[in-house]
Amino acid sequence: MPPFRLGVITDEISQDVGDAIRIAKQYGLQGLELRSVDGKQLHRISERRLEEIAAMIHDAGLSICALSTPVFKSHLKNIEEVAAHHRMLRKYAELARRLDARLLRGFSFWADGDFGAVFPAIAEELRQAASVMEEYDLVFALEPDPSVFATNGAKVGALVRAVGSPRVQALYDPGNHLWDPDGELPFPDGYEALRGHICHIHLKDAVREHDRTEAVAIGTGEVGYEQLLARLIADGYDGWLVVETHYRLQSTLSEEQLKRPAGYDFSAGGEAATKECLESFLHLLKQLEQKSL
């Protein structure tokens, strides 16, 4: 069996954590990543409800592998907005401690200028985040995203190295690279740019057609998961692989939903699409295991 652990982001299935638990158990997953529940982002949910959610997950024998936060999806030049996100980061750190999670996913500020010009300022904000992570014994997983400054592996890798702290590492999301305005290849280019700094991996897939990218089931798009999974096994990656579907069977998520995924509208139709992604992905894993025999 591959050494990594498998999970899914709960609101890609439903806003009801019970539904996500059911699917995780059905497909033999080990963990859940939380982003929005009951129609709300985690930092807007009552402490009592969060305790109930944590108890449900742990009673099912599952781990909470990470919290998918919106931290630093904000405007870098807006001082008040950045300060609010630093307060949000501390709030999520407190939630992670209560929920027994070790990773917080975050970003590198809305892209509204030249990356090179703002690189030092972003690195400084991330150094401040690293101090909070040190205080709470957590890791900040910096994700490439087409809507923020660090859109790909090369840019995220440069920031992680500039921060120079084990508390700020890279989240590798090869599917996101298919939306990268710079056109970085998910694999091997995106992977090589982050190799040695990857603490967490999200799984999604897509196809690029001219100037448009469309999400598809994992393994049916352009990421090249067969080669990627073989490489992860060869390199000894033993962290989490977490399905982040971003794909629906009967509808298409809007650009705004992709930028700010949360809530009931976002989750609508997610269960069927996530099942398809899980079945496709687990089939890929089974094929790899058979080839290794």
N, C-alpha and C positions, 0 to 999 in steps of 0.2 A: 504493500500500500504506500502511496506517496506520503511524505512526512508532514504535509501541511494540513491545516484544519479548515473546515468549510462552514460558511455562514451565509446569511442573506440579510439585506436591509429590510426592516419590517414593513415600512410604508410602501415598498415596492409591491407588497401583497395586499395590505389592508391597513386601515387606521385602527383596527382591533388587534391588539397584540396576541389575543387568543388564536386568531387565524394564522398569524405568522408562526406561532408555536406549533400549531397543527401541521403546517407545511414543512417546517424544519424537521419534525419528528418523522413525517412520512418519507422524507428523502434522506434521512440519516445524517442531517447536518449537526454540527456541534455548537453553533453559536448564532446569536442575533446581534445586529448592529442597529441602534436606535437613532431615528432622525425626527419623525413626527408621529405622534400618537394621539388618538381621540380628536383629531383635527387641529392639533396644536404642536408647535415646536417644543422640545423638551423643557427649555428654560421657562416656559409659560404654564407648565403643568404643576399642580399642587404637590407638595411633599408627600402627602398621604397617598395620592394616586400613584406617584412614582414608587413608593414602597410596595404598593399592591402589584405594580407591573414587575418590579424586580423579583418579588416572591413568586409570581406566576412563572417567570422564566427559569428561575433557579429550581423551583419545585419540579419543573419538567426535565431537569437534568441538563439544561443548556447554559452556556456562558453568555455574558454580554461582552462581546469582543471589542466594541468601540462605540463612541458616540459621534454621530455625523453632525457636526456643528456648522452654523453659517458664519463662524468667526472670520473676520477680515474679508467678508464679502461686503465691503464698505469703501467709501471714497478716501483715498490716502491723504488728500489735501484738506479734508474736512476734519479739523482738529477735534471737534466735539463728537463727531461720528466715530472717529478712531478711538477716542477715550471710552465711548460707550461699548465698543467691541472688546476693549481690554477688560472692562467690567464683566461683559458677557463671558469672556474666556475664563475668568475666575469663577463665575457662576457654574459653568460647565465643569470646571475642575472639581468643585464641591460636589456636583451631581455624580461625577465619575467615581469619586471616593465612596459615595453612598451606594452606588450601583455595582461596585467592584469591577469597574472597567479601567483599562490601562492606557487607552489611546483616545485622543481627541482629534478628529479630522478638521482641518481648516484650510484657509486660502491665502491669496497674496494681493488682495484689493482689486476693485473693479478696474479694468483696463481703460484708461482715458488719457493715455499719453505714451511716451517712449519708455520702454522697459529699461534701457540702459541708463536713462537720466534719473529714474527713481529707484534704481537698484539699491544704492546705499541706504536710502530711507526705509525701504521694505526690509532689508536685512536688519536694521536697527529695531524695527517694530517686532521682528521675529526673535531677536535677542531678548527683548523684554518678555515675550511669550515664553521663552526658554527658562527664564527665572521663575515664572509661575509654575511651569511644569516641574522644575526641580523641587519647588516647595511642596508640591502635591505628589511627587514621585510618579509623574505621568510622561507621556511622549506626545508631542504635537506632530501629527502626520500631515505634511503639506501636500495638497493635491493639485496637479495640473488641471486647468479648466479653461475652456476657450473664452470665458467672460472676464477672466482676471488677468493680471499682468503675466504671471508665470503659466503660459498656456501649454507647456510641454515638458518633457523630461530634461532637456538641456537647460531650460530656465529654472526649473525646480532644483535640479542638481546644483546649479551655480549658487542659488540662494542657500541651500543646505550647507554647502561647503563654506560659504562666506560667514554664516552664523557660527559654525564650528562647535556645535554643542550636540551631545548625544540625545538631548531632549527635543531636538527638532530634526525629524527624519522625513523621508519621502514616502508618499502614498503613490504607488504605481497603479494607474488606471489606463490600461492600453486602449480601451474603447474611447476614452476622452480624446486621445490623440487623433482620432478620425475626424474630430471637429476642430483640430488645431489650425488656426489661420496660417501658421508657418509650414504646415504640411509634413511635420515630422512623422516618420513611420513608427507605428506602435512597437513593432518588433522587427529587427533587433535594435533599431536606433534609440527609441525611447527607453528600452530596458537598459541598454549599455550606458546611457547617460545617467541612470540612477543606480546602477549596480554598486553594491556596497553600502547603500544608504536606504534601501527599501525596508520599511517596517510593517507595511500593510498593503494589500492588493484588492482593488475592486474589479469585478468582472462585468463587462457589457460588450456588445458587439454592434457594428454598424457597417454600412456601405456608403462610399462616396460616389456621387454621380454629378459630374460637372461642378457646380457651385453649391450643391446641396448634399447633406449627410442625413441618412435615414437609419434609425435604430432597427436592429433585427435580433433574432434569437442568437444566443451565444453559440459560436462555432459555425454560423452560417454567413458571417460577414468577413471583413478584411483584416481582422487582428492577426489571424494565424495562430490560433490557440494550440493546435497540436505541437507546433514547434516551440511555442512559448512554454507550455507545460513541461515538455521534455527538458528544456533548458533550466527551468526552476528546479526540477528534480536533480539534474546534474550538478547544479550549483548549491544544492542542499538547503533551499529555502524551506523553512519550517514554520512560517507564520500563517496568517489567515488569508484565505481566498474567499471574498464576500461578493455574492451576486447582487449587482445593482442594475436591475433589469432595464429601466429607461425605455421600455418597449411595450406596446399594447397591441392586441390583436385586431380590435375593431375601431381604433382611433389612433391619433398621433399626438404626442405631447407637444404643447406649444413651446416656443422659445422661452417664454417667461417661466413656464413650469420646469424646463430644464435648468434654467438659471437659479430658480428658487424652489426646489422640490419640497413640497409639504402639503398636508391637508387632504381632505376627502376627494376633491376633484382630481388631484394628482394620483391618488391610489386607485381610482375607478378603473376596473378592468385589469388591475395588476396581477391578481392571483393566477388567472389563466396564462398570462404571458410569462410570469415567473416560473410556473410549472414547466412550460415549454423550454425555457432557458435552463432550468435545472436538469431536465431530462437530457437535453442535448449536451450539456457540460459533463454530466455524470457518465454519459456514453463515451465521450472523449477520454475521460479518465480510465474507464474500463478497457478501452482499446489500447491505451498506453501500458496498462498493467499486463495485458495479454502479450504485447510485443516484448516486454521485458522478461517474460518467462522462458 
